Amino acid sequence: MKYYLTVLSLVFFMTSTAFSQEKVVKYKVSSGETINQIAQKFKVTPYDIYQYNPDARTGLVPNSVLLIPTKSGEAIKEVSETKTAAASGKEIIHEVQPKETFYSITHKYGISEETLKAANPTLEKTGVQIGQKLVIPGKGSAPKAAAKPAKEKGAEKYVYHDVQPKETKFGIAKQYNMTVDELEKRNPDIVNSLPVGYRLTIKGKAPKTEAAPVETAKTVENKKPVETSKKAVSYMEYQVKPKETFYSLGRVFHLSQEELVALNPSLSEGVKEGMVLKVPAGYVAPAPIIAAQVPVTSGGATVAKPVENTGGGGIKIVDRVESEENNAEVVALTKKKTNERKKVVLLLPFNLAKVQSDTSGTANRIKNDKFLNMTLDFYSGAMMAIDSAKTLKLPIDVSIYDSQETKTTSNVVGLVSKLQDADAVIGPFYQNNAETTANMLLSNGVPVISPLSKDSANPINNLYQTVPSSDVIRNAVFDFMRSKNGNIVAVVDKKKESVINYIKQNQRGVAFATLTETGGLDVANLKSLLMPNRMNYVVMETGNTAMVKATIKALLDSQKTCQVQLVILEPNSTLDTDEINFENLVKLKLMYPSVTRESDEQPVLIYEKQYRLKNKANPTSYATRGFDVTFDTMMRLVQGKTFQETADLMTTQQVDNKFQYYRKEDGGHANKGVYILYYDSDLTLKVAN
């Protein structure tokens, strides 16, 4: 009891301290009022109100009393006074409060930023500071002259840029005369990736939001209703979830940042968890994709069916991929040699038992389990492929089972009886589990497609590795350079022993540039190895900034007398630093091998658009791989041949991935579908011919 009282006392002490630092007023809730409306009245955020009234998160009760934090305790009175003063044309003095910004002050008084700065010349240098007293000119009065005789410029609007396929951060930054670092500071969400379709904020100041969006057509007295090309918009409330940003909100509600702020002025202080926002109605939050409830197609209509418990801990979804839609060309193709329905099985590691037994809850498991997220992404892409097959009316049945796998265990043995009549099995994810599955189905001749593993595979005749190995990737770029009759020169750091050994053992005839005693590049020797009458491919493998700079400079100098192209065999983080001028890499048409590509072809754009519509998010690399592997497998099975026969005959290209299977000397099949990409002069990535 003593401990309990001590904790309670501490809570009271902390509470009283908080109240002493910030005044709190009591406010009686009126019928129909929302947290967002009350927050706007008192110039606080809904998050601030929730801190004092946690029960309000579940809803507001009319006539209940809320504790509202406020510095003055007279927020409503102050608002009316300031608006009256501003409207009357009288100049007033405003003392800057904590959390106030240019935007919030100008919005409060209904003036523009340039008007505020003209009346307060020091703002240009100092910015808004707490306690600062600002002159607020009344509407209609002439603003005070600025200290500088410069001409007054109009307020800049935001400049936006929607990321297009093949665009890079370097190319976009150059286009707007800024650095990559500046671009990332304005758009923190792109630090790790640059999603196609992402709207970048390039430069400018917050736009004016004095005019509220038109919600309905207003009627003018004795006149017809005002006509508008836009439909009347209804709105609903949405509570901000943890880690949500302007980008994620805009992506869900199809609104720009400025449109969100216009609807919710409290957002001018940033997005905070718990905020209740005004957003367009009609939005339905997408439920997390979990194995317990998945979409199943039946007779051309999509319905939600619970997953069938298979008894062995597995789960099963049977999806007859059919549709009332007709595609005569594809139907003719699939029925040309056989009318037999094909069966595809996906073994995906949902680990449903672990998810259901997790005491922290399913949502928390999905939030924190990276492997589960990868699985769900792959699954979402696979479902897109199944939908596409349904549209094409392919004669295929799809079954999905929970492989319940970890690095060392799986449920594959318990599922083997359900796999023996399959025409193809996609999965499991882990290499050893895929090999176990292939061995069990070897006598049945069922091909097992390993969708994600990069490990070297044991020789099993019915096992197909879809991810090219590192040596295959390297070989592809050397094969390309030789196909162009190129002169190949290597600049390799002494620390890159594995690369040196690989080239010496597998790529004969490659000349190595000499290094100095200190490990630096002998520039004169490098230049002497270049040939004037052939394309010179210089393979550079080093993380040393000085060596990278020396190599680039030598090659730029050599472009005056011969053709030179810079090549790397794998991603090089040194090239992404500010010390390396990206323009020079473009001049040298930096080239490298990749298992994926970026494409603006129509089918690719359609896939990305449909994925966003269905999943309210851009497809990740795992989602796209799920689509590519699944769709490629199904299309191979409807060619009137077995999967094995098509693997020997056909090279296919899907959204991101290429599938060019070959028989390995020791047994089994692997993929050598690799793209050779390079930076073109227009700063975009292109596939080399």
Beta strands, then each sheet from edge to edge (+ up, - down):
strand 1: 24-28
strand 2: 65-69
strand 3: 92-95
strand 4: 133-136
strand 5: 159-162
strand 6: 199-203
strand 7: 235-239
strand 8: 276-280
strand 9: 293-298
strand 10: 301-306
strand 11: 308-309
strand 12: 315-321
strand 13: 342-348
strand 14: 396-402
strand 15: 424-426
strand 16: 448-450
strand 17: 463-465
strand 18: 487-492
strand 19: 511-512
strand 20: 536-541
strand 21: 564-567
strand 22: 591-594
strand 23: 652-653
strand 24: 658-659
strand 25: 661-663
strand 26: 669-671
strand 27: 675-679
strand 28: 685-687
sheet 1: 1+ 2-
sheet 2: 3+ 4-
sheet 3: 5+ 6-
sheet 4: 7+ 8-
sheet 5: 9+ 10-
sheet 6: 11+ 12- 14+ 13+ 15+ 16+ 17+
sheet 7: 19+ 18+ 20+ 21+
sheet 8: 22+ 27- 28+
sheet 9: 23+ 24-
sheet 10: 25+ 26-
end
